[in-house]
Amino acid sequence: MWLLHFIPDALIVYVINMSILAGVAITIAGTFLGFIPFISRYKSILHLVGVTILVLGVYCKGVFSTDAAMREEVRALEAKIAVAEKKAQEANTQVQTKIVTKIVKIQDKSNTAKETLRRKKDTINAECNLSDDAINAYNFSITKTPTAETK
Amino acid sequence: MRQLLLISVLLLTGCATAIPVKMSFPQLPEALAKPCDRLLPLDPSKKQLTDLLENTVDNYAKAKECYAKNQAWQEWYATQKQIYEEVK
């Protein structure tokens, strides 16, 4: 079957159409020639040959039409997928750029806050030192395992 | 019988098969592939208020990054789903 792919479609369609026409012509000819006494003995053979060619021709037409429709569908789907993959790639780039920009902004903000804390360290720490309990309670909210104090 | 044969001839068609086309799964953006950073506890030897505040600022930044990543994940999924639905 794959050998058919090397033959041009137009030639295949032409052969199939010709075989259908030939099948119809031979079948009709068999019917009319049956009225002629000398040829009437070949009537059945002509009918058999005509119908066989017609059946084969119509079957091949069906196969070829389905195959052509499927190939067309594959082409259309491949084009759609190519567009979708391009869109997906663009969407990825967009998401990547957006998230990276956001993360940079968050880190900038965090660094600015930390710089301010370092600059005003003396004022902030003037009258406050953290007790162990305060640190343990704070760490308890972050870590998975509770410290000895908070158990 | 002959008529039946002729009618059946007209109904003959080739068999259709499944379309051999596949769409590849979209790649996840690099930034979303990394998991969120864990929050850092305060070093017990650091007892000053600024140490606590710095640690809190760091942890806030981590939480915000994680929130941004989560939002990006949802956006990425919605976009990719829409693209997939358009092809179907």
gemmi code that builds the backbone of each chain (N, CA, C; Angstrom):
import gemmi

chains = {
    "A": [
        ("MET", (0.828, -1.215, 0.000), (0.000, 0.000, 0.000), (0.864, 1.268, 0.000)),
        ("TRP", (1.977, 1.209, 0.759), (2.843, 2.393, 0.829), (3.457, 2.748, -0.518)),
        ("LEU", (3.503, 1.733, -1.412), (4.049, 1.989, -2.750), (3.204, 3.021, -3.505)),
        ("LEU", (1.906, 3.047, -3.148), (0.996, 3.996, -3.806), (1.396, 5.455, -3.563)),
        ("HIS", (2.133, 5.676, -2.464), (2.527, 7.048, -2.140), (3.522, 7.624, -3.154)),
        ("PHE", (4.167, 6.704, -3.912), (5.127, 7.178, -4.913), (4.436, 7.564, -6.224)),
        ("ILE", (3.177, 7.129, -6.358), (2.438, 7.446, -7.587), (1.663, 8.741, -7.363)),
        ("PRO", (1.659, 9.658, -8.347), (0.907, 10.914, -8.163), (-0.587, 10.648, -7.945)),
        ("ASP", (-1.175, 11.453, -7.067), (-2.596, 11.295, -6.739), (-3.490, 11.393, -7.980)),
        ("ALA", (-3.129, 12.334, -8.856), (-3.960, 12.561, -10.047), (-4.045, 11.295, -10.902)),
        ("LEU", (-2.918, 10.578, -10.990), (-2.895, 9.354, -11.797), (-3.773, 8.282, -11.163)),
        ("ILE", (-3.698, 8.161, -9.843), (-4.510, 7.169, -9.121), (-6.002, 7.470, -9.317)),
        ("VAL", (-6.359, 8.755, -9.157), (-7.767, 9.163, -9.323), (-8.225, 8.847, -10.745)),
        ("TYR", (-7.347, 9.115, -11.694), (-7.685, 8.873, -13.105), (-7.953, 7.375, -13.341)),
        ("VAL", (-7.072, 6.536, -12.841), (-7.222, 5.078, -13.022), (-8.514, 4.598, -12.353)),
        ("ILE", (-8.775, 5.077, -11.142), (-9.982, 4.655, -10.411), (-11.245, 5.082, -11.176)),
        ("ASN", (-11.261, 6.345, -11.629), (-12.433, 6.837, -12.364), (-12.647, 6.049, -13.662)),
        ("MET", (-11.541, 5.762, -14.322), (-11.630, 5.000, -15.572), (-12.180, 3.600, -15.329)),
        ("SER", (-11.737, 2.994, -14.224), (-12.219, 1.630, -13.943), (-13.714, 1.646, -13.609)),
        ("ILE", (-14.185, 2.690, -12.926), (-15.625, 2.796, -12.635), (-16.409, 2.968, -13.949)),
        ("LEU", (-15.902, 3.884, -14.762), (-16.577, 4.111, -16.059), (-16.575, 2.832, -16.905)),
        ("ALA", (-15.416, 2.143, -16.908), (-15.310, 0.900, -17.679), (-16.274, -0.140, -17.138)),
        ("GLY", (-16.352, -0.247, -15.810), (-17.266, -1.213, -15.188), (-18.705, -0.938, -15.576)),
        ("VAL", (-19.107, 0.352, -15.519), (-20.485, 0.733, -15.881), (-20.717, 0.435, -17.363)),
        ("ALA", (-19.735, 0.840, -18.208), (-19.874, 0.649, -19.655), (-19.980, -0.826, -20.024)),
        ("ILE", (-19.152, -1.652, -19.433), (-19.169, -3.090, -19.756), (-20.492, -3.722, -19.298)),
        ("THR", (-20.972, -3.309, -18.082), (-22.234, -3.857, -17.564), (-23.398, -3.464, -18.484)),
        ("ILE", (-23.444, -2.179, -18.882), (-24.526, -1.722, -19.778), (-24.402, -2.393, -21.146)),
        ("ALA", (-23.154, -2.437, -21.624), (-22.928, -3.073, -22.929), (-23.379, -4.527, -22.897)),
        ("GLY", (-23.095, -5.217, -21.807), (-23.499, -6.617, -21.662), (-25.003, -6.764, -21.757)),
        ("THR", (-25.739, -5.808, -21.155), (-27.203, -5.860, -21.176), (-27.740, -5.686, -22.602)),
        ("PHE", (-27.178, -4.653, -23.315), (-27.689, -4.390, -24.670), (-27.210, -5.414, -25.699)),
        ("LEU", (-25.971, -5.843, -25.517), (-25.430, -6.828, -26.471), (-26.142, -8.175, -26.335)),
        ("GLY", (-26.810, -8.358, -25.187), (-27.552, -9.603, -24.968), (-28.694, -9.791, -25.943)),
        ("PHE", (-29.108, -8.676, -26.550), (-30.203, -8.784, -27.538), (-29.704, -9.274, -28.899)),
        ("ILE", (-28.411, -9.191, -29.111), (-27.856, -9.654, -30.389), (-27.613, -11.169, -30.261)),
        ("PRO", (-28.250, -11.964, -31.123), (-28.208, -13.441, -30.969), (-26.804, -14.031, -30.849)),
        ("PHE", (-25.880, -13.614, -31.722), (-24.548, -14.234, -31.735), (-23.745, -13.925, -30.463)),
        ("ILE", (-23.920, -12.675, -29.956), (-23.118, -12.234, -28.795), (-23.793, -12.580, -27.461)),
        ("SER", (-25.095, -12.890, -27.503), (-25.852, -13.091, -26.256), (-25.235, -14.145, -25.329)),
        ("ARG", (-24.493, -15.076, -25.885), (-23.879, -16.107, -25.029), (-22.779, -15.529, -24.103)),
        ("TYR", (-22.240, -14.330, -24.474), (-21.202, -13.702, -23.627), (-21.764, -12.701, -22.604)),
        ("LYS", (-23.130, -12.598, -22.621), (-23.798, -11.620, -21.767), (-23.399, -11.782, -20.278)),
        ("SER", (-23.485, -13.006, -19.793), (-23.184, -13.251, -18.365), (-21.728, -12.913, -18.023)),
        ("ILE", (-20.837, -13.309, -18.934), (-19.410, -13.034, -18.698), (-19.174, -11.527, -18.660)),
        ("LEU", (-19.804, -10.810, -19.603), (-19.647, -9.342, -19.641), (-20.185, -8.699, -18.360)),
        ("HIS", (-21.345, -9.203, -17.908), (-21.919, -8.679, -16.660), (-20.977, -8.918, -15.486)),
        ("LEU", (-20.470, -10.141, -15.420), (-19.582, -10.508, -14.306), (-18.325, -9.626, -14.303)),
        ("VAL", (-17.728, -9.496, -15.504), (-16.511, -8.668, -15.615), (-16.833, -7.205, -15.284)),
        ("GLY", (-17.941, -6.706, -15.848), (-18.342, -5.310, -15.636), (-18.601, -5.004, -14.171)),
        ("VAL", (-19.384, -5.866, -13.501), (-19.710, -5.626, -12.084), (-18.451, -5.748, -11.222)),
        ("THR", (-17.590, -6.715, -11.550), (-16.349, -6.874, -10.776), (-15.482, -5.614, -10.872)),
        ("ILE", (-15.308, -5.105, -12.090), (-14.501, -3.883, -12.270), (-15.155, -2.706, -11.555)),
        ("LEU", (-16.502, -2.631, -11.657), (-17.231, -1.538, -11.005), (-17.064, -1.601, -9.485)),
        ("VAL", (-17.217, -2.824, -8.927), (-17.068, -2.994, -7.470), (-15.664, -2.586, -7.030)),
        ("LEU", (-14.676, -3.089, -7.769), (-13.286, -2.742, -7.421), (-13.043, -1.243, -7.522)),
        ("GLY", (-13.560, -0.652, -8.606), (-13.387, 0.790, -8.829), (-14.015, 1.612, -7.719)),
        ("VAL", (-15.265, 1.246, -7.347), (-15.956, 2.006, -6.293), (-15.258, 1.801, -4.946)),
        ("TYR", (-14.785, 0.565, -4.706), (-14.087, 0.298, -3.441), (-12.803, 1.149, -3.343)),
        ("CYS", (-12.057, 1.125, -4.447), (-10.807, 1.909, -4.463), (-11.097, 3.398, -4.321)),
        ("LYS", (-12.198, 3.832, -4.941), (-12.579, 5.256, -4.842), (-12.831, 5.600, -3.359)),
        ("GLY", (-13.542, 4.680, -2.705), (-13.839, 4.880, -1.275), (-12.576, 4.937, -0.450)),
        ("VAL", (-11.687, 3.976, -0.698), (-10.413, 3.929, 0.047), (-9.617, 5.205, -0.188)),
        ("PHE", (-9.524, 5.578, -1.469), (-8.711, 6.739, -1.794), (-9.302, 8.031, -1.206)),
        ("SER", (-10.650, 8.151, -1.300), (-11.305, 9.362, -0.755), (-11.067, 9.460, 0.742)),
        ("THR", (-11.236, 8.315, 1.440), (-11.035, 8.312, 2.890), (-9.594, 8.661, 3.228)),
        ("ASP", (-8.672, 8.064, 2.464), (-7.249, 8.310, 2.705), (-6.921, 9.783, 2.463)),
        ("ALA", (-7.469, 10.329, 1.367), (-7.202, 11.737, 1.037), (-7.787, 12.645, 2.120)),
        ("ALA", (-9.020, 12.302, 2.570), (-9.660, 13.124, 3.616), (-8.837, 13.072, 4.892)),
        ("MET", (-8.331, 11.859, 5.199), (-7.542, 11.709, 6.422), (-6.223, 12.487, 6.325)),
        ("ARG", (-5.599, 12.400, 5.146), (-4.335, 13.133, 4.969), (-4.561, 14.634, 5.116)),
        ("GLU", (-5.696, 15.078, 4.581), (-6.043, 16.504, 4.678), (-6.248, 16.896, 6.151)),
        ("GLU", (-6.943, 15.981, 6.867), (-7.212, 16.224, 8.289), (-5.897, 16.264, 9.081)),
        ("VAL", (-4.992, 15.345, 8.740), (-3.679, 15.293, 9.407), (-2.921, 16.594, 9.169)),
        ("ARG", (-2.951, 17.040, 7.894), (-2.257, 18.291, 7.546), (-2.820, 19.458, 8.358)),
        ("ALA", (-4.172, 19.516, 8.416), (-4.829, 20.616, 9.139), (-4.483, 20.560, 10.632)),
        ("LEU", (-4.508, 19.327, 11.163), (-4.219, 19.153, 12.593), (-2.759, 19.496, 12.903)),
        ("GLU", (-1.866, 19.094, 11.986), (-0.437, 19.401, 12.187), (-0.208, 20.904, 12.195)),
        ("ALA", (-0.923, 21.592, 11.294), (-0.794, 23.056, 11.234), (-1.306, 23.675, 12.532)),
        ("LYS", (-2.456, 23.152, 13.008), (-3.047, 23.647, 14.258), (-2.090, 23.433, 15.422)),
        ("ILE", (-1.492, 22.226, 15.460), (-0.580, 21.885, 16.553), (0.660, 22.774, 16.515)),
        ("ALA", (1.153, 23.037, 15.293), (2.338, 23.896, 15.175), (2.036, 25.285, 15.739)),
        ("VAL", (0.831, 25.792, 15.418), (0.429, 27.111, 15.934), (0.308, 27.053, 17.459)),
        ("ALA", (-0.330, 25.963, 17.948), (-0.537, 25.813, 19.398), (0.792, 25.713, 20.131)),
        ("GLU", (1.745, 24.973, 19.555), (3.050, 24.823, 20.207), (3.801, 26.153, 20.257)),
        ("LYS", (3.632, 26.927, 19.188), (4.264, 28.251, 19.158), (3.644, 29.148, 20.237)),
        ("LYS", (2.304, 29.080, 20.313), (1.580, 29.874, 21.320), (2.013, 29.456, 22.726)),
        ("ALA", (2.130, 28.128, 22.928), (2.523, 27.611, 24.249), (3.910, 28.116, 24.623)),
        ("GLN", (4.798, 28.131, 23.631), (6.170, 28.606, 23.864), (6.166, 30.088, 24.235)),
        ("GLU", (5.344, 30.844, 23.507), (5.242, 32.286, 23.783), (4.682, 32.521, 25.188)),
        ("ALA", (3.654, 31.722, 25.527), (3.040, 31.850, 26.859), (4.064, 31.530, 27.940)),
        ("ASN", (4.889, 30.510, 27.683), (5.939, 30.137, 28.643), (6.929, 31.283, 28.859)),
        ("THR", (7.346, 31.878, 27.739), (8.303, 32.991, 27.828), (7.693, 34.147, 28.626)),
        ("GLN", (6.397, 34.380, 28.350), (5.694, 35.470, 29.037), (5.642, 35.208, 30.549)),
        ("VAL", (5.259, 33.980, 30.909), (5.152, 33.607, 32.335), (6.522, 33.695, 32.993)),
        ("GLN", (7.542, 33.182, 32.279), (8.918, 33.182, 32.813), (9.386, 34.620, 33.074)),
        ("THR", (9.168, 35.494, 32.095), (9.592, 36.899, 32.242), (8.869, 37.555, 33.418)),
        ("LYS", (7.560, 37.285, 33.487), (6.731, 37.894, 34.526), (7.196, 37.468, 35.925)),
        ("ILE", (7.426, 36.173, 36.094), (7.796, 35.655, 37.424), (9.194, 36.128, 37.815)),
        ("VAL", (10.106, 36.137, 36.839), (11.477, 36.590, 37.143), (11.458, 38.065, 37.558)),
        ("THR", (10.674, 38.875, 36.824), (10.563, 40.312, 37.166), (10.004, 40.461, 38.579)),
        ("LYS", (8.966, 39.682, 38.889), (8.339, 39.758, 40.213), (9.339, 39.392, 41.304)),
        ("ILE", (10.080, 38.304, 41.078), (11.048, 37.840, 42.081), (12.131, 38.899, 42.307)),
        ("VAL", (12.593, 39.503, 41.207), (13.621, 40.557, 41.335), (13.083, 41.718, 42.169)),
        ("LYS", (11.822, 42.103, 41.909), (11.203, 43.205, 42.658), (11.100, 42.854, 44.136)),
        ("ILE", (10.673, 41.613, 44.419), (10.530, 41.166, 45.815), (11.880, 41.207, 46.521)),
        ("GLN", (12.919, 40.725, 45.829), (14.256, 40.710, 46.435), (14.791, 42.131, 46.651)),
        ("ASP", (14.504, 43.009, 45.686), (14.925, 44.418, 45.822), (14.294, 45.039, 47.071)),
        ("LYS", (12.994, 44.773, 47.194), (12.251, 45.321, 48.327), (12.821, 44.776, 49.647)),
        ("SER", (13.082, 43.490, 49.655), (13.630, 42.837, 50.845), (15.005, 43.430, 51.195)),
        ("ASN", (15.846, 43.636, 50.173), (17.180, 44.201, 50.409), (17.089, 45.632, 50.941)),
        ("THR", (16.139, 46.401, 50.386), (15.966, 47.782, 50.855), (15.571, 47.776, 52.334)),
        ("ALA", (14.633, 46.891, 52.680), (14.170, 46.792, 54.076), (15.326, 46.392, 54.995)),
        ("LYS", (16.136, 45.434, 54.535), (17.262, 44.962, 55.365), (18.320, 46.058, 55.530)),
        ("GLU", (18.551, 46.807, 54.450), (19.510, 47.922, 54.535), (19.050, 48.951, 55.563)),
        ("THR", (17.754, 49.259, 55.517), (17.191, 50.220, 56.488), (17.380, 49.690, 57.908)),
        ("LEU", (17.115, 48.422, 58.113), (17.271, 47.814, 59.447), (18.722, 47.920, 59.925)),
        ("ARG", (19.657, 47.655, 59.014), (21.077, 47.710, 59.385), (21.503, 49.147, 59.717)),
        ("ARG", (20.968, 50.083, 58.912), (21.305, 51.484, 59.114), (20.791, 51.989, 60.466)),
        ("LYS", (19.577, 51.554, 60.816), (18.971, 52.045, 62.052), (19.086, 51.030, 63.188)),
        ("LYS", (20.054, 50.157, 63.055), (20.239, 49.063, 64.010), (20.293, 49.553, 65.466)),
        ("ASP", (21.120, 50.552, 65.700), (21.329, 51.036, 67.079), (20.036, 51.557, 67.695)),
        ("THR", (19.297, 52.325, 66.935), (18.030, 52.878, 67.437), (17.040, 51.758, 67.734)),
        ("ILE", (16.928, 50.825, 66.810), (15.939, 49.743, 66.953), (16.287, 48.838, 68.144)),
        ("ASN", (17.568, 48.533, 68.267), (17.974, 47.599, 69.327), (18.186, 48.258, 70.708)),
        ("ALA", (17.997, 49.574, 70.747), (18.326, 50.326, 71.954), (17.810, 49.713, 73.250)),
        ("GLU", (16.527, 49.377, 73.232), (15.970, 48.879, 74.499), (15.331, 47.509, 74.363)),
        ("CYS", (15.810, 46.785, 73.408), (15.142, 45.482, 73.228), (16.114, 44.367, 72.857)),
        ("ASN", (16.140, 43.340, 73.658), (16.869, 42.108, 73.332), (15.880, 40.960, 73.405)),
        ("LEU", (16.042, 40.003, 72.502), (15.079, 38.899, 72.464), (15.462, 37.828, 73.484)),
        ("SER", (14.453, 37.335, 74.174), (14.721, 36.243, 75.105), (14.697, 34.927, 74.332)),
        ("ASP", (15.207, 33.867, 74.944), (15.196, 32.539, 74.308), (13.769, 32.092, 74.009)),
        ("ASP", (12.856, 32.409, 74.934), (11.449, 32.030, 74.737), (10.876, 32.672, 73.475)),
        ("ALA", (11.224, 33.938, 73.297), (10.712, 34.659, 72.120), (11.245, 34.020, 70.837)),
        ("ILE", (12.548, 33.687, 70.851), (13.161, 33.068, 69.656), (12.557, 31.691, 69.395)),
        ("ASN", (12.386, 30.913, 70.467), (11.797, 29.573, 70.316), (10.376, 29.642, 69.776)),
        ("ALA", (9.599, 30.565, 70.310), (8.210, 30.703, 69.858), (8.164, 31.111, 68.384)),
        ("TYR", (9.075, 31.999, 68.027), (9.139, 32.460, 66.636), (9.551, 31.300, 65.720)),
        ("ASN", (10.598, 30.569, 66.123), (11.079, 29.450, 65.298), (10.061, 28.324, 65.199)),
        ("PHE", (9.259, 28.185, 66.237), (8.227, 27.148, 66.247), (7.238, 27.358, 65.088)),
        ("SER", (6.978, 28.622, 64.771), (6.018, 28.903, 63.692), (6.617, 28.626, 62.311)),
        ("ILE", (7.938, 28.492, 62.245), (8.603, 28.300, 60.951), (9.027, 26.862, 60.717)),
        ("THR", (9.623, 26.253, 61.741), (10.186, 24.908, 61.550), (9.113, 23.833, 61.690)),
        ("LYS", (9.456, 22.667, 61.141), (8.526, 21.533, 61.194), (8.476, 20.941, 62.596)),
        ("THR", (9.681, 20.793, 63.181), (9.741, 20.165, 64.504), (9.815, 21.227, 65.598)),
        ("PRO", (9.008, 21.072, 66.656), (9.052, 22.069, 67.730), (10.336, 21.964, 68.536)),
        ("THR", (10.787, 23.088, 69.033), (11.999, 23.080, 69.873), (11.629, 22.549, 71.254)),
        ("ALA", (12.645, 22.271, 72.067), (12.410, 21.683, 73.384), (11.502, 22.561, 74.251)),
        ("GLU", (11.648, 23.856, 74.085), (10.888, 24.805, 74.898), (9.404, 24.802, 74.563)),
        ("THR", (9.102, 24.625, 73.301), (7.699, 24.752, 72.873), (6.934, 23.445, 72.851)),
        ("LYS", (7.609, 22.331, 73.150), (6.974, 21.012, 73.120), (5.879, 20.907, 74.154)),
    ],
    "B": [
        ("MET", (-31.686, -9.385, -6.442), (-30.323, -9.728, -5.992), (-29.290, -8.809, -6.660)),
        ("ARG", (-29.521, -8.631, -7.975), (-28.583, -7.798, -8.732), (-28.646, -6.338, -8.240)),
        ("GLN", (-29.901, -5.908, -7.935), (-30.077, -4.526, -7.434), (-29.394, -4.340, -6.080)),
        ("LEU", (-29.568, -5.389, -5.262), (-28.953, -5.361, -3.925), (-27.424, -5.249, -4.043)),
        ("LEU", (-26.894, -5.993, -5.001), (-25.453, -5.974, -5.249), (-24.999, -4.574, -5.668)),
        ("LEU", (-25.814, -3.956, -6.555), (-25.466, -2.604, -7.030), (-25.532, -1.571, -5.901)),
        ("ILE", (-26.556, -1.729, -5.019), (-26.686, -0.792, -3.891), (-25.493, -0.952, -2.941)),
        ("SER", (-25.129, -2.214, -2.686), (-23.999, -2.449, -1.774), (-22.701, -1.910, -2.350)),
        ("VAL", (-22.605, -1.912, -3.668), (-21.411, -1.357, -4.338), (-21.278, 0.135, -4.016)),
        ("LEU", (-22.437, 0.817, -4.042), (-22.418, 2.261, -3.786), (-22.034, 2.597, -2.350)),
        ("LEU", (-22.233, 1.652, -1.435), (-21.943, 1.922, -0.026), (-20.519, 1.556, 0.394)),
        ("LEU", (-19.765, 1.006, -0.552), (-18.410, 0.571, -0.197), (-17.468, 1.745, 0.017)),
        ("THR", (-16.792, 1.736, 1.117), (-15.765, 2.775, 1.378), (-14.584, 2.128, 2.080)),
        ("GLY", (-13.461, 2.784, 1.997), (-12.285, 2.269, 2.701), (-12.412, 2.512, 4.184)),
        ("CYS", (-11.633, 1.800, 4.979), (-11.711, 1.962, 6.433), (-10.880, 3.158, 6.876)),
        ("ALA", (-11.434, 3.920, 7.778), (-10.696, 5.058, 8.335), (-9.876, 4.592, 9.525)),
        ("THR", (-8.711, 5.170, 9.698), (-7.883, 4.818, 10.858), (-7.657, 6.049, 11.724)),
        ("ALA", (-7.132, 5.826, 12.908), (-6.872, 6.957, 13.814), (-5.806, 7.877, 13.211)),
        ("ILE", (-5.964, 9.176, 13.438), (-5.019, 10.143, 12.857), (-3.695, 10.117, 13.629)),
        ("PRO", (-2.582, 9.841, 12.931), (-1.299, 9.687, 13.634), (-0.615, 11.027, 13.936)),
        ("VAL", (-1.292, 11.903, 14.638), (-0.702, 13.204, 14.988), (-0.737, 13.375, 16.496)),
        ("LYS", (0.396, 13.768, 17.056), (0.451, 13.944, 18.513), (0.939, 15.344, 18.858)),
        ("MET", (0.405, 15.862, 19.944), (0.830, 17.188, 20.400), (1.728, 16.988, 21.614)),
        ("SER", (2.897, 17.627, 21.571), (3.811, 17.432, 22.698), (3.354, 18.236, 23.912)),
        ("PHE", (3.621, 17.690, 25.093), (3.230, 18.360, 26.335), (4.076, 19.626, 26.510)),
        ("PRO", (3.453, 20.760, 26.838), (4.242, 21.998, 26.942), (5.267, 21.956, 28.077)),
        ("GLN", (6.412, 22.551, 27.798), (7.490, 22.615, 28.796), (7.127, 23.622, 29.886)),
        ("LEU", (7.489, 23.303, 31.097), (7.242, 24.221, 32.213), (8.325, 25.306, 32.216)),
        ("PRO", (7.943, 26.580, 32.416), (8.981, 27.617, 32.496), (9.978, 27.297, 33.613)),
        ("GLU", (11.224, 27.607, 33.337), (12.322, 27.245, 34.258), (12.086, 27.741, 35.688)),
        ("ALA", (11.581, 28.972, 35.788), (11.386, 29.573, 37.122), (10.341, 28.819, 37.943)),
        ("LEU", (9.390, 28.195, 37.255), (8.330, 27.477, 37.979), (8.726, 26.048, 38.325)),
        ("ALA", (9.798, 25.579, 37.696), (10.218, 24.193, 37.941), (10.881, 24.044, 39.313)),
        ("LYS", (11.389, 25.153, 39.838), (12.062, 25.081, 41.148), (11.030, 25.170, 42.270)),
        ("PRO", (11.181, 24.366, 43.312), (10.229, 24.463, 44.428), (10.465, 25.744, 45.239)),
        ("CYS", (9.479, 26.107, 46.045), (9.608, 27.311, 46.882), (10.685, 27.073, 47.948)),
        ("ASP", (11.398, 28.149, 48.293), (12.409, 28.041, 49.366), (11.702, 27.880, 50.710)),
        ("ARG", (12.339, 27.155, 51.594), (11.774, 26.986, 52.946), (12.043, 28.239, 53.775)),
        ("LEU", (11.162, 28.510, 54.722), (11.370, 29.654, 55.608), (12.516, 29.334, 56.566)),
        ("LEU", (13.334, 30.342, 56.871), (14.501, 30.108, 57.737), (14.200, 30.478, 59.186)),
        ("PRO", (14.510, 29.606, 60.137), (14.332, 29.973, 61.544), (15.424, 30.962, 61.986)),
        ("LEU", (15.199, 31.620, 63.065), (16.170, 32.593, 63.573), (17.272, 31.860, 64.339)),
        ("ASP", (18.492, 32.251, 64.065), (19.633, 31.659, 64.771), (19.526, 32.022, 66.262)),
        ("PRO", (19.454, 31.035, 67.174), (19.253, 31.332, 68.595), (20.342, 32.229, 69.195)),
        ("SER", (21.514, 32.289, 68.553), (22.575, 33.152, 69.093), (22.339, 34.631, 68.747)),
        ("LYS", (21.454, 34.899, 67.827), (21.169, 36.279, 67.433), (19.975, 36.774, 68.243)),
        ("LYS", (20.256, 37.634, 69.184), (19.203, 38.016, 70.136), (18.704, 39.448, 69.972)),
        ("GLN", (19.206, 40.109, 68.966), (18.776, 41.492, 68.789), (17.500, 41.576, 67.960)),
        ("LEU", (16.751, 42.644, 68.191), (15.479, 42.824, 67.481), (15.693, 42.928, 65.971)),
        ("THR", (16.768, 43.575, 65.572), (17.041, 43.714, 64.131), (17.310, 42.357, 63.464)),
        ("ASP", (17.915, 41.435, 64.247), (18.135, 40.080, 63.692), (16.792, 39.411, 63.388)),
        ("LEU", (15.892, 39.576, 64.324), (14.549, 38.996, 64.135), (13.860, 39.653, 62.933)),
        ("LEU", (13.992, 40.967, 62.879), (13.330, 41.678, 61.775), (13.938, 41.306, 60.419)),
        ("GLU", (15.266, 41.172, 60.399), (15.917, 40.770, 59.134), (15.465, 39.388, 58.703)),
        ("ASN", (15.396, 38.512, 59.692), (14.932, 37.143, 59.399), (13.484, 37.175, 58.896)),
        ("THR", (12.682, 38.025, 59.529), (11.274, 38.127, 59.110), (11.175, 38.675, 57.688)),
        ("VAL", (11.989, 39.688, 57.409), (11.982, 40.263, 56.060), (12.375, 39.195, 55.033)),
        ("ASP", (13.418, 38.407, 55.349), (13.835, 37.310, 54.451), (12.697, 36.321, 54.220)),
        ("ASN", (12.055, 35.975, 55.328), (10.978, 34.991, 55.219), (9.762, 35.547, 54.476)),
        ("TYR", (9.492, 36.830, 54.688), (8.402, 37.459, 53.931), (8.718, 37.394, 52.436)),
        ("ALA", (9.966, 37.688, 52.098), (10.372, 37.662, 50.687), (10.184, 36.261, 50.101)),
        ("LYS", (10.573, 35.252, 50.883), (10.412, 33.858, 50.418), (8.931, 33.523, 50.213)),
        ("ALA", (8.102, 33.960, 51.177), (6.666, 33.689, 51.087), (6.049, 34.414, 49.886)),
        ("LYS", (6.494, 35.633, 49.666), (5.974, 36.404, 48.527), (6.387, 35.762, 47.203)),
        ("GLU", (7.640, 35.294, 47.156), (8.116, 34.608, 45.950), (7.279, 33.362, 45.684)),
        ("CYS", (6.985, 32.648, 46.754), (6.201, 31.425, 46.633), (4.782, 31.752, 46.150)),
        ("TYR", (4.227, 32.821, 46.667), (2.887, 33.256, 46.263), (2.894, 33.641, 44.776)),
        ("ALA", (3.945, 34.368, 44.381), (4.062, 34.774, 42.970), (4.195, 33.553, 42.069)),
        ("LYS", (4.965, 32.568, 42.538), (5.134, 31.337, 41.757), (3.805, 30.599, 41.631)),
        ("ASN", (3.067, 30.570, 42.714), (1.768, 29.895, 42.710), (0.815, 30.575, 41.720)),
        ("GLN", (0.821, 31.887, 41.729), (-0.016, 32.638, 40.785), (0.416, 32.364, 39.347)),
        ("ALA", (1.743, 32.328, 39.137), (2.278, 32.066, 37.795), (1.900, 30.666, 37.326)),
        ("TRP", (1.927, 29.700, 38.251), (1.530, 28.325, 37.942), (0.086, 28.298, 37.434)),
        ("GLN", (-0.776, 29.003, 38.158), (-2.190, 29.018, 37.781), (-2.380, 29.685, 36.424)),
        ("GLU", (-1.654, 30.774, 36.208), (-1.744, 31.480, 34.924), (-1.237, 30.577, 33.795)),
        ("TRP", (-0.101, 29.911, 34.064), (0.490, 29.023, 33.066), (-0.491, 27.894, 32.712)),
        ("TYR", (-1.083, 27.313, 33.726), (-2.016, 26.198, 33.497), (-3.226, 26.662, 32.692)),
        ("ALA", (-3.808, 27.802, 33.072), (-4.996, 28.317, 32.384), (-4.685, 28.613, 30.918)),
        ("THR", (-3.516, 29.212, 30.678), (-3.134, 29.542, 29.293), (-2.929, 28.279, 28.468)),
        ("GLN", (-2.183, 27.325, 29.042), (-1.895, 26.093, 28.302), (-3.176, 25.298, 28.049)),
        ("LYS", (-4.092, 25.341, 29.008), (-5.366, 24.615, 28.846), (-6.162, 25.244, 27.699)),
        ("GLN", (-6.175, 26.560, 27.672), (-6.912, 27.270, 26.621), (-6.324, 26.929, 25.243)),
        ("ILE", (-4.994, 26.903, 25.165), (-4.330, 26.569, 23.889), (-4.688, 25.142, 23.470)),
        ("TYR", (-4.680, 24.229, 24.446), (-5.004, 22.821, 24.169), (-6.448, 22.685, 23.690)),
        ("GLU", (-7.364, 23.422, 24.347), (-8.788, 23.359, 23.984), (-8.996, 23.873, 22.560)),
        ("GLU", (-8.191, 24.844, 22.141), (-8.327, 25.399, 20.792), (-7.961, 24.368, 19.721)),
        ("VAL", (-7.048, 23.464, 20.057), (-6.603, 22.448, 19.089), (-7.601, 21.304, 18.999)),
        ("LYS", (-8.197, 20.947, 20.128), (-9.088, 19.786, 20.195), (-10.221, 19.823, 19.179)),
    ],
}
model = gemmi.Model(1)
for chain_id, residues in chains.items():
    chain = gemmi.Chain(chain_id)
    for i, (resn, *xyz) in enumerate(residues, 1):
        res = gemmi.Residue()
        res.name, res.seqid = resn, gemmi.SeqId(i, " ")
        for name, pos in zip(("N", "CA", "C"), xyz):
            atom = gemmi.Atom()
            atom.name, atom.element = name, gemmi.Element(name[0])
            atom.pos, atom.b_iso = gemmi.Position(*pos), 0.0
            res.add_atom(atom)
        chain.add_residue(res)
    model.add_chain(chain)
structure = gemmi.Structure()
structure.add_model(model)
structure.setup_entities()
